[in-house]
Amino acid sequence: MDAQVAFRSNRTTKVDLKLRRILYPPVLLLICWPRVCNYPYKTRREIDQPPTSTSSPEQVFRDFVSKLAFLFWTDISPATIPACAVLNHLDIIGAVEYVFAFNNRSPSELQQLKEKIQSVLDMFDEPPSSDERKKDILRNVLPYCVKRVKGYLNAFGRNLGECITSCARDTGTEATEIVACLRTLLNATRKTLTSVEQGGGVNIAATEQLIWSVHSAYKSPVFKIVQDRALKEERGKSSTHWTELIHVTGRLMTYKQAIDLCFMVRETWPQLFQDVHITMVQSDASAPQVLNTRALTAKEIIGKMTSDKPKLEELFASVDKLGDLGIKLDQEIKKEWSKTIKSKDICVHAEINLFQHLEMTEGGRRFFQGIEFIGSSKPPCKLCSYFFQVYPTDVEVRPSHRNLYGTWLMPDICPDLPSTRGQMDSLEMGRKIAERLLGDLLQAVRARERDGGPHDSSNYSTRRGPQSQQFLEDMSHRTENSDLPHETGLGETDTIDSWSRHGESSHVLGAMSTVRVQASIDDMSRDMGSLSIRSGQPGTWRMRPSRGAQSRGPAQMPCRTVVEIESDDDDGGGTLLFEGRGSLRTGIRRR
């Protein structure tokens, strides 16, 4: 294997003052309004399943790229997520180039990550003779991700204990079977954190065994009951331990699923693990400020979002109603505004950073098997998704989790023209994204539901129908901190002692039931919905080249596209699919 790090010169992106007014205040408004009103999420929580042997080759490949990125999501913080693309090597026939981009990583950290990626890919060069080979790979991956894995284990143990305690209020065989299954997993989880052999806080061997056990338990009839309880809990909004248990179960299972998938892909494309070259893209520059110093009020932000009188009247009336109910929306905006100004995580997200790197290199014809796809360790945020919708490109990304971040940074965009024209194009991009945010705000206010979910993973990808809401009653009884944090359980300070006592007092244990295992990956189905976005206008933008960047290759004729937007209610977002493969010299954008 050969590896290199493609570093760009350090620079700070200056956000245009007009863009500050157009884009970023609406983002904060859309974050704060549903949260302060305690709107329920649209999505229902389900574990996202890997592709099977009956999935299309392209589906399998897409999931492989994203699962590979997940394996190297090493840190607790969601601000460090990786993105990945797989290309044909230009200079070496038959060779493959993996390109990785990470948020907020230093050059030395990228160098270390490159070495980890190289060593893991080497392990897939030979077919597995048994599950022991897969377990050995997992034991080699886990030390890289020990901080993140420990967060999952703490959350898993805590929610297992709470679910066992919950069963103490039940009687009958069902509760007994659930307790037996969950207690076995709880005991195994304790071992991962209390019998530490190596890995800086987790027992690697015990964690590998737990992940295998979780995968088996998930396929059992007992866990189907657990999933039913999670759905009932979510509808009742009375607690979160069953739904949180489902979430962290999916996160732990993903490690095994990723390894299984790598070997599945190897059967079709063995060259993906043979002559491999790795490129690491430098984390993009941050911006010192994306907002003006003074926080705007909700009405001030709305007034800058639209001049449409009916929409203004509707939203202003809704703001007034919130004030009558004692809901301090402006105060929430001010708090979020201050937090965003102080944040050090403002950056161009990894998916767009990698895309920018590809635009400055040889482009779309390089993509492996012609699949122009950028995978990521978790689905793109709403703003990344909207960026790829409005930017003229054939490159596809994962369906969005639909959550918003105030720390998202618009990349430098311009054609090969003076900077003034480039600023105009950046503003136009900002306006197009802001238009979508206005639509999202109106939908949230009218439906009294919030987009996205309590976590950013794809484990919660199925939409459910609208719920009837006693809005005024909910608002009068709301709590100050009703919003669930993303990736609950990660980075928390609780230890095994704080959750291992859960369930100890439960006296509804009965006879220990045998958990029947149905753990074949071929039995698993995949929800792979998509959202088709086709641009009706020829694109005029491209990324501002970084200092020293060069482009090679002849120009190609652009394609003609038609407008058509299709939504898929099965996944709550969409992979961005574009008609035609017309592209320019870079092969990943349209003009």
C-alpha positions as CSV (number, residue, x, y, z in Angstrom):
1,M,0.0,0.0,0.0
2,D,1.0,3.6,-0.6
3,A,-0.4,6.5,1.4
4,Q,-0.1,10.2,1.2
5,V,-1.6,13.2,2.9
6,A,-2.9,16.0,0.6
7,F,-2.4,19.1,2.7
8,R,-3.7,22.5,1.8
9,S,-2.2,25.7,3.3
10,N,-3.8,26.8,6.5
11,R,-6.3,29.6,5.9
12,T,-9.3,31.1,7.5
13,T,-12.6,31.4,5.6
14,K,-14.0,34.9,5.8
15,V,-17.8,34.7,5.8
16,D,-19.4,37.5,3.7
17,L,-21.5,40.0,5.8
18,K,-24.5,39.5,3.6
19,L,-24.2,35.7,3.9
20,R,-24.2,36.2,7.7
21,R,-27.6,37.8,7.4
22,I,-29.1,35.5,4.8
23,L,-28.1,32.0,6.0
24,Y,-27.0,31.7,9.6
25,P,-29.7,33.4,11.6
26,P,-32.4,31.3,9.9
27,V,-30.4,28.2,10.9
28,L,-30.5,29.2,14.5
29,L,-34.2,30.0,14.4
30,L,-35.0,26.6,13.0
31,I,-32.8,25.0,15.7
32,C,-34.4,26.9,18.5
33,W,-38.1,27.1,17.6
34,P,-39.0,23.4,17.6
35,R,-36.7,22.8,20.6
36,V,-38.2,25.5,22.8
37,C,-41.7,24.3,21.9
38,N,-40.8,20.7,22.6
39,Y,-42.1,19.5,19.2
40,P,-41.8,15.7,18.8
41,Y,-39.6,14.3,16.1
42,K,-41.1,13.0,12.9
43,T,-38.9,9.9,12.7
44,R,-39.5,6.6,14.3
45,R,-36.5,4.8,15.7
46,E,-35.3,1.7,13.9
47,I,-32.0,0.1,13.4
48,D,-30.6,0.7,9.9
49,Q,-29.8,-2.7,8.4
50,P,-26.9,-3.5,6.1
51,P,-27.4,-4.7,2.5
52,T,-27.9,-8.4,1.9
53,S,-26.7,-10.8,-0.8
54,T,-29.8,-9.8,-2.8
55,S,-29.0,-6.1,-2.8
56,S,-27.8,-4.4,-5.9
57,P,-24.0,-4.0,-6.3
58,E,-24.3,-0.3,-6.2
59,Q,-26.3,-0.4,-2.9
60,V,-23.7,-2.7,-1.4
61,F,-20.8,-0.5,-2.5
62,R,-22.4,2.7,-1.2
63,D,-22.9,1.1,2.2
64,F,-19.4,-0.3,2.2
65,V,-17.9,3.2,1.7
66,S,-19.9,4.6,4.6
67,K,-19.3,1.7,6.9
68,L,-15.6,2.0,6.2
69,A,-15.7,5.6,7.3
70,F,-17.6,4.6,10.5
71,L,-14.7,2.2,11.4
72,F,-12.4,5.1,11.6
73,W,-14.6,7.5,13.5
74,T,-12.4,7.4,16.5
75,D,-13.4,10.3,18.7
76,I,-16.4,11.0,20.9
77,S,-17.1,14.3,19.3
78,P,-19.5,14.4,16.3
79,A,-17.4,17.3,15.1
80,T,-14.6,14.8,14.0
81,I,-16.6,12.7,11.6
82,P,-14.9,11.2,8.5
83,A,-16.0,11.1,4.9
84,C,-14.7,8.7,2.2
85,A,-14.6,8.3,-1.5
86,V,-13.1,5.4,-3.6
87,L,-11.4,6.2,-6.9
88,N,-9.5,4.4,-9.6
89,H,-5.9,5.3,-9.4
90,L,-4.9,7.5,-12.4
91,D,-1.4,6.4,-12.8
92,I,-1.5,2.7,-11.8
93,I,-3.7,0.4,-13.7
94,G,-5.9,-1.7,-11.4
95,A,-5.0,0.2,-8.3
96,V,-7.5,1.8,-6.0
97,E,-7.3,5.2,-4.2
98,Y,-9.2,5.8,-1.0
99,V,-9.6,9.4,-0.2
100,F,-10.5,10.4,3.4
101,A,-11.5,13.7,4.9
102,F,-12.0,14.3,8.6
103,N,-13.5,17.3,10.5
104,N,-11.1,19.1,12.9
105,R,-8.0,16.9,12.6
106,S,-4.5,18.2,12.7
107,P,-1.8,17.1,10.2
108,S,-0.2,14.8,12.8
109,E,-3.6,13.2,13.6
110,L,-4.3,12.6,9.9
111,Q,-0.9,10.9,9.6
112,Q,-1.8,8.6,12.5
113,L,-5.2,7.9,11.1
114,K,-3.7,7.1,7.7
115,E,-1.5,4.4,9.2
116,K,-4.6,2.9,11.0
117,I,-6.6,2.8,7.8
118,Q,-3.8,1.2,5.9
119,S,-3.3,-1.5,8.5
120,V,-7.0,-2.4,8.7
121,L,-7.5,-2.5,4.9
122,D,-4.5,-4.9,4.8
123,M,-6.4,-7.4,6.9
124,F,-9.1,-7.8,4.3
125,D,-6.6,-8.9,1.6
126,E,-7.4,-12.6,2.3
127,P,-10.9,-14.2,2.5
128,P,-12.1,-15.1,6.0
129,S,-11.7,-18.8,6.9
130,S,-14.1,-18.5,9.9
131,D,-15.6,-16.0,12.3
132,E,-12.4,-16.0,14.2
133,R,-10.8,-14.0,11.4
134,K,-13.5,-11.4,11.6
135,K,-13.2,-11.2,15.4
136,D,-9.5,-10.7,15.0
137,I,-10.1,-7.7,12.7
138,L,-12.6,-6.3,15.2
139,R,-10.1,-6.6,18.0
140,N,-7.7,-4.6,15.9
141,V,-10.2,-1.9,15.1
142,L,-11.6,-1.4,18.6
143,P,-8.4,0.2,20.1
144,Y,-8.5,2.9,17.4
145,C,-12.1,3.8,18.5
146,V,-11.8,3.2,22.2
147,K,-13.1,6.7,23.2
148,R,-16.2,6.3,21.1
149,V,-16.7,2.7,22.0
150,K,-16.5,3.4,25.7
151,G,-19.2,6.0,25.3
152,Y,-21.4,3.5,23.6
153,L,-20.7,0.9,26.4
154,N,-21.6,3.4,29.1
155,A,-24.8,4.3,27.4
156,F,-25.6,0.6,26.7
157,G,-25.1,-0.4,30.3
158,R,-27.1,2.5,31.7
159,N,-30.1,1.8,29.4
160,L,-30.0,-1.9,29.9
161,G,-30.2,-1.3,33.7
162,E,-33.1,1.1,33.3
163,C,-35.0,-1.3,31.1
164,I,-34.5,-4.2,33.5
165,T,-35.8,-1.9,36.3
166,S,-38.8,-1.0,34.2
167,C,-39.6,-4.7,33.8
168,A,-39.9,-5.0,37.6
169,R,-43.3,-3.4,37.3
170,D,-44.5,-6.1,34.9
171,T,-45.6,-9.7,35.5
172,G,-45.7,-12.6,33.2
173,T,-43.4,-14.6,30.9
174,E,-42.7,-11.7,28.5
175,A,-41.1,-9.6,31.2
176,T,-39.1,-12.6,32.5
177,E,-37.7,-13.3,29.0
178,I,-36.7,-9.7,28.4
179,V,-35.0,-9.5,31.8
180,A,-33.1,-12.7,31.1
181,C,-31.8,-11.4,27.7
182,L,-31.0,-8.0,29.0
183,R,-29.3,-9.2,32.1
184,T,-27.0,-11.4,30.1
185,L,-26.0,-8.4,28.0
186,L,-25.6,-6.2,31.1
187,N,-23.2,-8.7,32.7
188,A,-21.2,-8.8,29.5
189,T,-21.1,-5.0,29.4
190,R,-19.8,-4.8,32.9
191,K,-16.9,-7.0,32.0
192,T,-15.9,-4.7,29.1
193,L,-15.5,-1.8,31.6
194,T,-14.3,-3.5,34.8
195,S,-11.9,-6.2,33.5
196,V,-9.7,-3.8,31.6
197,E,-6.8,-5.5,29.9
198,Q,-5.8,-2.9,27.3
199,G,-7.2,-0.1,25.1
200,G,-7.3,2.8,27.6
201,G,-10.5,2.0,29.5
202,V,-12.2,-1.0,27.8
203,N,-11.5,-4.7,27.7
204,I,-11.0,-5.2,24.0
205,A,-11.6,-9.0,24.0
206,A,-14.7,-8.6,26.2
207,T,-16.0,-5.8,23.9
208,E,-15.5,-8.0,20.8
209,Q,-17.5,-10.8,22.5
210,L,-20.2,-8.3,23.6
211,I,-20.6,-7.0,20.0
212,W,-21.1,-10.5,18.7
213,S,-23.6,-11.2,21.5
214,V,-25.5,-8.0,20.8
215,H,-25.8,-9.0,17.1
216,S,-27.1,-12.4,18.0
217,A,-29.6,-11.0,20.6
218,Y,-30.9,-8.5,18.2
219,K,-32.1,-11.2,15.9
220,S,-33.9,-13.0,18.7
221,P,-37.7,-13.0,19.3
222,V,-37.1,-11.3,22.7
223,F,-35.5,-8.3,21.0
224,K,-38.5,-7.9,18.8
225,I,-40.5,-7.3,22.0
226,V,-37.9,-4.8,23.1
227,Q,-38.4,-2.9,19.8
228,D,-42.1,-2.9,20.3
229,R,-41.7,-1.4,23.7
230,A,-39.4,1.3,22.3
231,L,-42.1,2.2,19.7
232,K,-44.7,2.4,22.5
233,E,-42.5,4.5,24.6
234,E,-41.8,6.9,21.8
235,R,-45.4,7.4,21.1
236,G,-46.2,8.0,24.8
237,K,-43.2,10.3,25.2
238,S,-43.0,9.1,28.9
239,S,-39.4,7.9,29.0
240,T,-36.4,7.2,26.7
241,H,-34.6,4.1,28.0
242,W,-36.1,1.6,25.5
243,T,-35.6,3.9,22.5
244,E,-32.1,4.8,23.7
245,L,-31.3,1.1,24.1
246,I,-32.3,0.5,20.5
247,H,-30.1,3.3,19.3
248,V,-26.9,2.2,21.1
249,T,-27.6,-1.4,20.1
250,G,-27.4,-0.3,16.5
251,R,-24.2,1.6,17.0
252,L,-22.5,-1.4,18.6
253,M,-23.8,-3.7,15.9
254,T,-22.4,-1.5,13.2
255,Y,-18.8,-2.6,13.9
256,K,-19.6,-6.2,13.1
257,Q,-21.8,-5.2,10.2
258,A,-18.9,-3.1,8.7
259,I,-16.5,-6.1,8.9
260,D,-19.1,-8.5,7.4
261,L,-19.8,-6.0,4.6
262,C,-16.1,-5.5,3.8
263,F,-15.8,-9.3,3.1
264,M,-19.0,-9.3,1.2
265,V,-17.6,-6.5,-1.1
266,R,-14.4,-8.4,-1.4
267,E,-16.1,-11.3,-3.1
268,T,-17.3,-8.9,-5.9
269,W,-14.3,-6.5,-6.0
270,P,-11.2,-8.1,-4.6
271,Q,-9.1,-5.2,-6.0
272,L,-10.5,-3.0,-3.3
273,F,-8.1,-4.6,-0.9
274,Q,-5.1,-5.3,-3.0
275,D,-3.1,-2.5,-4.6
276,V,-4.5,0.3,-2.4
277,H,-3.4,3.9,-2.1
278,I,-4.6,6.2,0.6
279,T,-5.0,10.0,0.4
280,M,-5.8,12.1,3.5
281,V,-7.4,15.5,2.8
282,Q,-6.5,18.2,5.3
283,S,-9.3,19.3,7.5
284,D,-10.8,22.5,6.1
285,A,-10.1,25.9,7.6
286,S,-12.4,27.3,10.2
287,A,-14.2,30.6,10.3
288,P,-13.7,33.0,13.2
289,Q,-17.3,34.3,12.9
290,V,-20.4,33.3,11.0
291,L,-22.8,35.6,12.9
292,N,-22.8,39.3,13.7
293,T,-22.3,40.1,17.4
294,R,-25.8,41.2,18.2
295,A,-28.4,38.4,18.4
296,L,-31.5,39.0,16.3
297,T,-35.0,38.4,17.6
298,A,-37.3,35.8,16.0
299,K,-39.3,38.4,14.2
300,E,-36.1,40.1,12.9
301,I,-34.9,36.8,11.5
302,I,-38.2,36.0,9.9
303,G,-38.3,39.5,8.3
304,K,-35.0,38.7,6.6
305,M,-36.2,35.2,5.4
306,T,-39.1,36.3,3.3
307,S,-41.1,39.3,2.0
308,D,-44.2,37.2,1.3
309,K,-46.9,38.9,3.3
310,P,-49.1,35.8,4.2
311,K,-46.0,33.9,5.4
312,L,-44.8,36.8,7.4
313,E,-48.2,37.2,9.0
314,E,-48.5,33.5,9.8
315,L,-45.0,33.3,11.4
316,F,-45.4,36.6,13.3
317,A,-48.7,35.4,14.7
318,S,-47.1,32.2,15.8
319,V,-44.3,34.1,17.5
320,D,-46.9,36.2,19.4
321,K,-48.7,33.1,20.4
322,L,-45.6,31.6,21.9
323,G,-45.0,34.8,23.8
324,D,-48.6,34.6,25.2
325,L,-47.8,31.1,26.4
326,G,-44.7,32.3,28.2
327,I,-42.3,30.6,25.8
328,K,-39.2,32.7,25.5
329,L,-38.1,32.0,21.9
330,D,-35.9,35.1,21.7
331,Q,-34.1,34.1,24.9
332,E,-33.4,30.7,23.4
333,I,-32.1,32.2,20.2
334,K,-29.8,34.5,22.2
335,K,-28.4,31.6,24.1
336,E,-27.8,29.6,20.9
337,W,-26.4,32.6,19.2
338,S,-23.8,33.2,22.0
339,K,-22.9,29.5,21.9
340,T,-22.3,29.6,18.2
341,I,-20.2,32.7,18.3
342,K,-17.9,31.0,21.0
343,S,-17.7,27.7,19.2
344,K,-14.4,26.5,17.9
345,D,-16.0,23.7,15.8
346,I,-17.2,26.0,12.9
347,C,-15.8,24.4,9.8
348,V,-16.7,23.0,6.3
349,H,-18.0,19.5,7.0
350,A,-16.0,16.5,5.8
351,E,-18.3,15.5,3.0
352,I,-18.0,19.0,1.3
353,N,-14.3,19.2,2.2
354,L,-13.7,15.9,0.4
355,F,-15.9,17.1,-2.5
356,Q,-13.9,20.3,-2.8
357,H,-10.6,18.3,-3.0
358,L,-12.1,16.1,-5.8
359,E,-13.1,19.2,-7.7
360,M,-9.5,20.4,-7.7
361,T,-8.2,17.0,-8.9
362,E,-9.0,14.7,-11.8
363,G,-12.7,14.3,-11.1
364,G,-15.6,12.0,-11.7
365,R,-14.2,9.6,-14.3
366,R,-11.9,8.4,-11.5
367,F,-14.7,7.1,-9.3
368,F,-14.6,3.3,-8.7
369,Q,-17.1,1.5,-11.0
370,G,-18.3,5.0,-12.0
371,I,-20.2,5.3,-8.7
372,E,-19.9,9.0,-7.9
373,F,-20.5,8.7,-4.2
374,I,-19.1,10.2,-1.0
375,G,-19.8,8.1,2.1
376,S,-19.6,9.3,5.7
377,S,-19.6,7.7,9.1
378,K,-23.1,9.1,9.7
379,P,-25.6,10.7,7.4
380,P,-25.0,14.3,6.3
381,C,-26.6,17.1,8.2
382,K,-29.5,19.0,6.7
383,L,-27.2,21.9,5.4
384,C,-24.8,19.5,3.7
385,S,-27.7,17.8,2.1
386,Y,-29.1,21.1,0.9
387,F,-25.7,22.1,-0.4
388,F,-25.5,19.1,-2.6
389,Q,-29.0,19.7,-3.8
390,V,-28.4,23.3,-5.0
391,Y,-24.8,22.8,-6.2
392,P,-24.6,21.5,-9.8
393,T,-22.9,18.1,-9.4
394,D,-23.5,14.4,-10.1
395,V,-21.8,13.3,-6.9
396,E,-24.2,11.6,-4.4
397,V,-24.2,11.5,-0.6
398,R,-26.1,9.5,2.0
399,P,-29.7,10.4,2.9
400,S,-29.6,13.2,5.5
401,H,-30.4,12.8,9.2
402,R,-32.1,16.2,8.8
403,N,-30.6,17.7,11.9
404,L,-29.2,21.2,11.9
405,Y,-25.9,22.6,13.2
406,G,-25.1,26.3,13.8
407,T,-21.4,25.5,13.3
408,W,-21.8,24.6,9.6
409,L,-19.6,26.6,7.3
410,M,-20.3,27.4,3.7
411,P,-17.2,26.6,1.6
412,D,-15.5,29.2,-0.7
413,I,-17.4,29.1,-4.0
414,C,-16.6,30.9,-7.2
415,P,-16.3,30.3,-11.0
416,D,-13.0,31.2,-12.7
417,L,-13.9,34.8,-12.4
418,P,-12.9,37.7,-10.0
419,S,-13.8,37.4,-6.4
420,T,-16.7,39.7,-6.6
421,R,-18.6,37.3,-8.8
422,G,-17.6,34.5,-6.5
423,Q,-19.1,36.3,-3.6
424,M,-22.3,36.7,-5.6
425,D,-22.5,33.0,-6.3
426,S,-21.9,32.2,-2.6
427,L,-24.7,34.5,-1.7
428,E,-27.0,32.8,-4.3
429,M,-26.1,29.4,-2.8
430,G,-27.0,30.8,0.6
431,R,-30.3,32.2,-0.6
432,K,-31.3,28.8,-2.1
433,I,-30.5,27.0,1.1
434,A,-32.3,29.7,3.1
435,E,-35.4,29.2,1.0
436,R,-35.4,25.5,2.0
437,L,-35.0,26.5,5.6
438,L,-38.1,28.8,5.3
439,G,-40.1,25.8,4.0
440,D,-38.9,23.7,6.9
441,L,-39.8,26.3,9.4
442,L,-43.3,26.7,8.0
443,Q,-43.8,22.9,8.0
444,A,-42.5,22.6,11.6
445,V,-44.8,25.4,12.9
446,R,-47.9,24.0,11.0
447,A,-47.4,20.4,11.9
448,R,-45.9,21.1,15.3
449,E,-43.2,18.5,14.7
450,R,-39.5,18.8,14.4
451,D,-37.4,17.4,11.6
452,G,-34.5,15.1,12.2
453,G,-34.1,13.0,15.3
454,P,-32.5,12.9,18.8
455,H,-29.4,11.3,17.2
456,D,-27.6,11.7,13.9
457,S,-27.2,8.1,13.1
458,S,-29.2,6.3,10.4
459,N,-30.7,4.0,13.0
460,Y,-33.9,6.1,13.0
461,S,-34.7,6.3,9.3
462,T,-38.4,5.5,9.1
463,R,-41.0,8.3,9.1
464,R,-44.2,7.8,11.0
465,G,-47.5,9.6,10.4
466,P,-48.5,12.9,12.0
467,Q,-49.4,12.7,15.7
468,S,-52.3,14.6,17.2
469,Q,-50.8,17.1,19.6
470,Q,-52.4,18.9,22.5
471,F,-50.2,21.8,21.7
472,L,-51.4,24.3,24.2
473,E,-51.3,21.8,27.1
474,D,-47.8,20.6,26.0
475,M,-46.5,24.1,26.0
476,S,-47.9,24.9,29.4
477,H,-46.2,21.8,30.9
478,R,-43.0,21.9,28.9
479,T,-39.6,21.6,30.6
480,E,-36.6,24.0,30.3
481,N,-34.2,21.5,28.8
482,S,-36.5,19.2,26.7
483,D,-34.2,18.6,23.8
484,L,-32.3,15.3,23.8
485,P,-28.6,15.8,23.0
486,H,-27.1,14.1,19.9
487,E,-25.2,10.9,20.6
488,T,-26.6,10.6,24.1
489,G,-24.3,8.8,26.4
490,L,-21.1,9.8,24.7
491,G,-18.6,11.8,26.7
492,E,-20.7,11.5,29.8
493,T,-18.9,11.1,33.1
494,D,-21.0,8.3,34.6
495,T,-19.2,5.1,35.3
496,I,-20.2,1.5,35.5
497,D,-21.1,2.0,39.2
498,S,-23.7,4.6,38.3
499,W,-25.7,2.3,36.0
500,S,-24.8,-1.3,37.1
501,R,-27.1,-1.0,40.1
502,H,-30.1,-0.6,37.7
503,G,-31.9,-3.8,37.7
504,E,-30.3,-5.2,40.8
505,S,-33.4,-4.6,42.8
506,S,-35.6,-6.2,40.2
507,H,-37.3,-9.3,41.6
508,V,-39.1,-10.3,38.4
509,L,-36.4,-12.6,37.2
510,G,-37.9,-16.1,37.0
511,A,-36.3,-18.8,35.1
512,M,-33.6,-17.7,32.7
513,S,-34.9,-18.1,29.1
514,T,-32.7,-19.3,26.3
515,V,-32.3,-16.6,23.6
516,R,-32.8,-18.1,20.2
517,V,-30.2,-16.7,17.8
518,Q,-31.0,-15.9,14.2
519,A,-28.0,-14.0,13.3
520,S,-27.4,-14.5,9.6
521,I,-26.5,-11.3,7.7
522,D,-28.4,-12.7,4.7
523,D,-31.6,-12.5,6.8
524,M,-31.2,-8.8,7.2
525,S,-33.0,-6.3,4.9
526,R,-32.0,-2.8,4.0
527,D,-34.0,0.3,3.8
528,M,-32.4,2.2,0.9
529,G,-34.7,5.0,0.0
530,S,-33.6,7.9,-2.1
531,L,-34.5,11.4,-3.0
532,S,-33.9,12.4,-6.6
533,I,-32.8,15.9,-7.2
534,R,-32.3,17.1,-10.7
535,S,-31.3,20.7,-11.5
536,G,-33.2,22.5,-14.2
537,Q,-30.6,25.2,-14.7
538,P,-27.0,24.8,-15.9
539,G,-24.7,25.3,-13.0
540,T,-22.3,28.3,-12.8
541,W,-20.4,27.6,-9.6
542,R,-17.4,25.7,-8.5
543,M,-15.3,25.6,-5.4
544,R,-12.6,28.3,-5.0
545,P,-9.3,26.4,-5.6
546,S,-7.0,26.1,-2.7
547,R,-3.6,27.6,-2.9
548,G,-1.4,25.5,-5.1
549,A,-4.2,23.3,-6.3
550,Q,-4.0,22.1,-9.9
551,S,-6.6,20.5,-12.2
552,R,-5.8,18.2,-15.0
553,G,-7.7,16.6,-17.9
554,P,-9.7,17.9,-20.9
555,A,-12.9,19.7,-20.6
556,Q,-16.1,17.7,-21.2
557,M,-19.5,18.8,-22.5
558,P,-22.1,19.5,-19.9
559,C,-25.4,17.7,-19.8
560,R,-28.9,19.0,-20.0
561,T,-31.0,18.2,-16.9
562,V,-34.7,18.5,-16.0
563,V,-36.4,19.5,-12.8
564,E,-37.9,16.6,-10.8
565,I,-38.0,16.1,-7.1
566,E,-39.2,12.9,-5.6
567,S,-39.4,12.3,-1.8
568,D,-39.2,8.9,-0.2
569,D,-41.1,8.5,3.0
570,D,-39.1,5.4,4.0
571,D,-35.9,7.1,5.0
572,G,-36.6,10.6,6.0
573,G,-34.0,12.0,3.6
574,G,-32.5,11.0,0.4
575,T,-29.4,10.1,-1.6
576,L,-28.9,12.8,-4.2
577,L,-29.3,11.3,-7.6
578,F,-28.8,13.3,-10.8
579,E,-29.9,12.5,-14.3
580,G,-27.1,12.2,-16.8
581,R,-23.3,12.1,-16.3
582,G,-22.4,15.3,-18.1
583,S,-19.5,16.9,-16.4
584,L,-16.6,19.2,-17.0
585,R,-12.9,18.7,-16.7
586,T,-13.2,17.7,-13.1
587,G,-16.1,15.3,-13.8
588,I,-18.0,16.1,-10.6
589,R,-19.7,19.3,-11.3
590,R,-22.0,20.7,-14.0
591,R,-21.8,24.1,-15.7
